[in-house]
Amino acid sequence: MLHVRPATPADEQVIIGFIDEAAGWLAGKGTDQWAKPWPSLDERDRRVRRGIRDHCTWMVEDDGIPVATVSCRPLGNRELWTEAELAEPAVYVSRLIVRRGHGGQDLGTELINWAGLWAARQYGARWIRIDVWTTNEPLHKFYEKRGFVFCRVADAVDYPSARLFAKPTDSITVADVPRLREEPALRQPDDSSAPAQTG
């Protein structure tokens, strides 16, 4: 049975293991996503720790075994999103990873909808926003097939995930999250004191 819980410091190495596993799988798909930690191994690991520390990272377990993770924040990266976009309530999703053993079950889609459903209910988020690895075209198609609309490429930044997508939350219902029943205590815009970071 699937269960969602907040990530804890004990999950840091599990999440890094997820990233490493995904990087190996992605290499076989012909993309350079996560081939090298960006911009460095230390900074990548700091982002993972920061997501856990700031209560923005969640783990999905299957009968107690971690099988997926996602980070979701109420504020986006100001280098990627415009002031007008940032002014609209949204949930910004990053570091969505499903272990290969649970691939093909649409768990990633459900986890995105889970974040959007609860962000809409808890603080009126109108959008799920995500920055996607710029060169990973199959991943762009993955999001478009799941209701995301391409916004633009943020090409004024030195950042590998600069292809921006958004999906409205108003069509998401509990039927879209049949296996993930826990209601999270999501960070809300008024309690986000740290600068928003993605990745």
QUIKASUL-V941920 format. One record per residue. N is the residue number from 1. SS is DSSP state (H for helix, E for strand, - for the rest). D_CENTER is the distance of its C-alpha to the mean C-alpha in whole Angstrom. Layout:
BEGIN
n->N ss->SS d_center->D_CENTER
n->N ss->SS d_center->D_CENTER
END
This chain:
BEGIN
n->1 ss->- d_center->22
n->2 ss->E d_center->18
n->3 ss->E d_center->17
n->4 ss->E d_center->14
n->5 ss->E d_center->15
n->6 ss->E d_center->14
n->7 ss->- d_center->13
n->8 ss->- d_center->17
n->9 ss->H d_center->18
n->10 ss->H d_center->20
n->11 ss->H d_center->16
n->12 ss->H d_center->16
n->13 ss->H d_center->18
n->14 ss->H d_center->16
n->15 ss->H d_center->13
n->16 ss->H d_center->14
n->17 ss->H d_center->16
n->18 ss->H d_center->13
n->19 ss->H d_center->13
n->20 ss->H d_center->16
n->21 ss->H d_center->17
n->22 ss->H d_center->14
n->23 ss->H d_center->16
n->24 ss->H d_center->19
n->25 ss->H d_center->18
n->26 ss->H d_center->17
n->27 ss->H d_center->20
n->28 ss->- d_center->22
n->29 ss->- d_center->20
n->30 ss->- d_center->22
n->31 ss->- d_center->19
n->32 ss->- d_center->19
n->33 ss->- d_center->15
n->34 ss->- d_center->15
n->35 ss->- d_center->18
n->36 ss->- d_center->19
n->37 ss->- d_center->17
n->38 ss->- d_center->16
n->39 ss->- d_center->18
n->40 ss->- d_center->20
n->41 ss->H d_center->19
n->42 ss->H d_center->20
n->43 ss->H d_center->18
n->44 ss->H d_center->15
n->45 ss->H d_center->16
n->46 ss->H d_center->16
n->47 ss->H d_center->13
n->48 ss->H d_center->12
n->49 ss->H d_center->15
n->50 ss->H d_center->14
n->51 ss->H d_center->11
n->52 ss->H d_center->13
n->53 ss->H d_center->16
n->54 ss->- d_center->14
n->55 ss->- d_center->13
n->56 ss->- d_center->10
n->57 ss->E d_center->9
n->58 ss->E d_center->10
n->59 ss->E d_center->11
n->60 ss->E d_center->13
n->61 ss->E d_center->16
n->62 ss->E d_center->19
n->63 ss->- d_center->22
n->64 ss->- d_center->21
n->65 ss->E d_center->20
n->66 ss->E d_center->16
n->67 ss->E d_center->15
n->68 ss->E d_center->11
n->69 ss->E d_center->8
n->70 ss->E d_center->5
n->71 ss->E d_center->5
n->72 ss->E d_center->6
n->73 ss->E d_center->9
n->74 ss->- d_center->12
n->75 ss->- d_center->13
n->76 ss->- d_center->12
n->77 ss->- d_center->13
n->78 ss->- d_center->17
n->79 ss->- d_center->17
n->80 ss->- d_center->15
n->81 ss->- d_center->16
n->82 ss->- d_center->19
n->83 ss->H d_center->21
n->84 ss->H d_center->21
n->85 ss->H d_center->18
n->86 ss->H d_center->17
n->87 ss->H d_center->20
n->88 ss->- d_center->18
n->89 ss->- d_center->16
n->90 ss->E d_center->13
n->91 ss->E d_center->9
n->92 ss->E d_center->7
n->93 ss->E d_center->3
n->94 ss->E d_center->3
n->95 ss->E d_center->4
n->96 ss->E d_center->4
n->97 ss->E d_center->8
n->98 ss->E d_center->11
n->99 ss->- d_center->14
n->100 ss->H d_center->17
n->101 ss->H d_center->19
n->102 ss->H d_center->17
n->103 ss->- d_center->16
n->104 ss->- d_center->18
n->105 ss->- d_center->17
n->106 ss->- d_center->15
n->107 ss->H d_center->13
n->108 ss->H d_center->9
n->109 ss->H d_center->11
n->110 ss->H d_center->12
n->111 ss->H d_center->9
n->112 ss->H d_center->7
n->113 ss->H d_center->11
n->114 ss->H d_center->11
n->115 ss->H d_center->9
n->116 ss->H d_center->11
n->117 ss->H d_center->14
n->118 ss->H d_center->14
n->119 ss->H d_center->13
n->120 ss->H d_center->16
n->121 ss->H d_center->18
n->122 ss->H d_center->18
n->123 ss->H d_center->18
n->124 ss->- d_center->18
n->125 ss->- d_center->15
n->126 ss->- d_center->16
n->127 ss->E d_center->13
n->128 ss->E d_center->10
n->129 ss->E d_center->9
n->130 ss->E d_center->7
n->131 ss->E d_center->9
n->132 ss->E d_center->10
n->133 ss->- d_center->12
n->134 ss->- d_center->15
n->135 ss->- d_center->17
n->136 ss->- d_center->16
n->137 ss->H d_center->17
n->138 ss->H d_center->17
n->139 ss->H d_center->13
n->140 ss->H d_center->14
n->141 ss->H d_center->16
n->142 ss->H d_center->14
n->143 ss->H d_center->12
n->144 ss->H d_center->15
n->145 ss->H d_center->17
n->146 ss->- d_center->14
n->147 ss->- d_center->15
n->148 ss->- d_center->13
n->149 ss->E d_center->16
n->150 ss->E d_center->16
n->151 ss->E d_center->17
n->152 ss->E d_center->18
n->153 ss->E d_center->18
n->154 ss->- d_center->18
n->155 ss->- d_center->21
n->156 ss->- d_center->22
n->157 ss->- d_center->20
n->158 ss->- d_center->20
n->159 ss->- d_center->16
n->160 ss->- d_center->15
n->161 ss->- d_center->12
n->162 ss->- d_center->14
n->163 ss->E d_center->14
n->164 ss->E d_center->13
n->165 ss->E d_center->12
n->166 ss->E d_center->12
n->167 ss->E d_center->13
n->168 ss->E d_center->15
n->169 ss->- d_center->15
n->170 ss->- d_center->19
n->171 ss->- d_center->19
n->172 ss->- d_center->17
n->173 ss->- d_center->19
n->174 ss->H d_center->19
n->175 ss->H d_center->20
n->176 ss->H d_center->17
n->177 ss->H d_center->16
n->178 ss->- d_center->19
n->179 ss->- d_center->18
n->180 ss->- d_center->16
n->181 ss->- d_center->18
n->182 ss->- d_center->17
n->183 ss->- d_center->17
n->184 ss->- d_center->15
n->185 ss->- d_center->16
n->186 ss->- d_center->13
n->187 ss->- d_center->14
n->188 ss->- d_center->16
n->189 ss->H d_center->17
n->190 ss->H d_center->20
n->191 ss->H d_center->19
n->192 ss->- d_center->17
n->193 ss->- d_center->19
n->194 ss->- d_center->18
n->195 ss->- d_center->17
n->196 ss->- d_center->13
n->197 ss->- d_center->11
n->198 ss->- d_center->8
n->199 ss->- d_center->8
END
